[in-house]
Amino acid sequence: PLATIAGCAESLLERTRGFTLDPGGDLGDLRAYLATIEEEAYRCKEITGTLLQFVRDPGSRREPTDLNALVARSVELLAHQSRFASSTITTELDAELPEVNVNEGQLRQVILGLAANGLEAMEGRGHLTIRTRLAGDEALIEFADEGPGIADEVLPRIFDPFFTTKPPGQGTGLGLAIAQGIVTDHAGRIEVASKPGEGALFRVVLPL
């Protein structure tokens, strides 16, 4: 239904491009209203699509993956987002890290989500460090930001679906919940260490 609504709004908006509308008349806001309907419908479609990941079958296609290359590609994608233009991202990648058997698309989603969270916590102006390293029979990906940190009363709830500290309309509260679900499905875990005023460290731990 949302795709239908968005598609109809998009079609009507296209048809009005050749019209000359009187800004003061009854139809003066027609284009603006149609554009808003289209934008919000697609946004709802994205949210419901994200929700479906809770009930879909876990990613079955897994293969040996170079985590360092995956981190590098993810950082490159983030670097092209204008909202993070004033941020800096440093990578410290362990060249000896072996390949890990994962679903590459799902793990890229986790990396992008955790990195974006760190950058947003610093309001797009801080320094984020992403590290990979080996710890026994586990591979680690760490995200260390210089943001305000996470309050003690908030920390236990950050992985709860729909829980967010962002203003209304700026977050669904699903990003961390989905990331945790993906990592758990890979027999791994996400660890968090943070103190108010001292930034936050998110650590993805995956079995070799």
N, C-alpha and C positions, 0 to 999 in steps of 0.2 A: 504493500500500500504506500509506503513512503517513497519508493522508487517511482510509482505512478504519479503521486502528488508532485514530486520534484520534476519529473519529465514533463507534465502538463504545464507547470509554471515556466519551465525553460522554453517550451514551445510557444506559449503565449508571449513571453518576453521577447522572443525572436521576432514574432509577428508585429510587435509594436515599434520595432526599430525604424520602420519607414513612416511612422505616424508623426505628425506635429501636434503635440499635446499642449493645451493652454495651462501653464503652471498654476494659474489661479482658478481653473475650472474644476469640474467634478472629477475628471480623470487625470488631474495634474500629478497625483502621486502613484499612478498606475504602475509605472516601471519600477519605482522604489519598492512598492508592496510586492510585486511579483519577484523581484530580486531577493527580497527578504524571505519569502516563502520558499524559493528554490534553495537558498543558502541554508536555512534552518532545517529543511527536509533532508538535505544531504548530510547535515551534521547529525540529525537523529538516526539516519541510516548507518552512519559510521559507529555510533554508540551501540545500536542494536547488533551490528556486525561484530563488535568487540565482545558483547555479552555472549554471543553464540559460541565463543571460544571456550566457555565454561562447560558446554555440553557436547561439543564435537569430539570425535575420537582424537586421542593424542597423536602427534606427528609420528608416523611410523617410518618414514624415510630418514634413516640416520646413517651417516657415513663418517669415516675419519676426517676431521676438519682441523685446519690450522687456525687456532684461536687468535694468534697474533695478526694474521691476515684479516680475520673477521673484525677484530678491533680496529685495525687501520682503515678498513673500508667504512666502518660505521662512523669513525671520526671524520672521514672525508665528507660523508653525507651531512653531518652536523655542521661542518664548517661552511656549508653553502646556505645555511638558514640565516636570514638577515637578523632574526631576533637574538642570535648569539654572536653577532659580529664583534661585539666589544669584549667577548670572553676569550680566554686562551685555554687550550687543551694540550696537556703534555702526556706522552705515552712512555712508559717504561716497560718494555716487552722482553720477557725472558727468551733468549734465542734457543735455549735448550728445552723449551717446553714441547713435549710430544703432542701429536695429534690426538684429539678426543672425539669419540664417537657421539655425534649430536645431530639434531635436525638444524641445519644451518640457518634456515629462514626464521625458525622460532628463536634461536639463540641471538640472532641479529636483532630481533624485536626486543629481547631482554636488554641487550647492550645499549641500544638506542634509547630505550625507556629510562634506564638507570642513569645514563649520561645526561639525558635531557632534564631529568629531575634535579640532578646536581647543579646544572647550569641555571635552571629556573630558580633554585633556592638562593643562588647568588644574584638573582635579578639580571642575569645576562652580562655581568660585568666582572666576574671573578675568574679564578684559576682552578681548573679541574684536572686532576691527575688520574690516569687510568693505567693500572699495572697488571701484568700477568706474571705468575710465578708458580713454581712447583712446590708442594708441601706434602712429602711422603707419596702416597698413591693418589693424590688429588691435585687437580689443576685449579688455580685461583685466578679470578678476574676482579680487581679492586677498583672502586670509584671513590676518590677522596676529594671532597669539595671544601671550600673555605667560607661556606655560608653561615647562617646564624645557628645551625645545629637543630636538633629535634628535642623538644621539651620532654621531660620525663613522663608526664601524663599522656603524651601523644604517642610515644615510642611503641607501646604495646599494641597500638591499633593501626599502625601504618599499612599493614597487609590486609586489613579488613576491606572487603568489597564495598564500594561507595563511600568510604571514609576519605575525606580530603580536607586540607586546611586552606585550599585555594578559594578565592572569592567565587560566588555563584557565577556559573557560565564559563569558568576557566579551567574546570577539571571535573572528571567524572568519578574519581576515586577508584578507578579500575586498573590503572597502570601497574602498580606494585602487586596487586592481587593476581593479575594475569602473569606477571613475571615470576612470582613465586610458584604459581601452578605449573608453568613451563619447566622451571628448574627442578621442582619436586618430581615431575614426570620423568626427568632425566636422572633420577635417583640422587639428586644433589640438594643443595640448600642455599639460602641467602642469609648471611649474617650482617648485622648492623651494629655499629658502635658510634655513639654521638653524645656530645655534651653541649648544652646551650652555650652559644658564643664561640664554639670551637670547631664548627664544621661537622660533617658527617662522613662516615666510611661505610660503603656498602660492598660486601664481598660475596661474589658468586663462587660457590664451591662445587666442582664437578668431579666425579670419580673417573679415573683413567680407564 
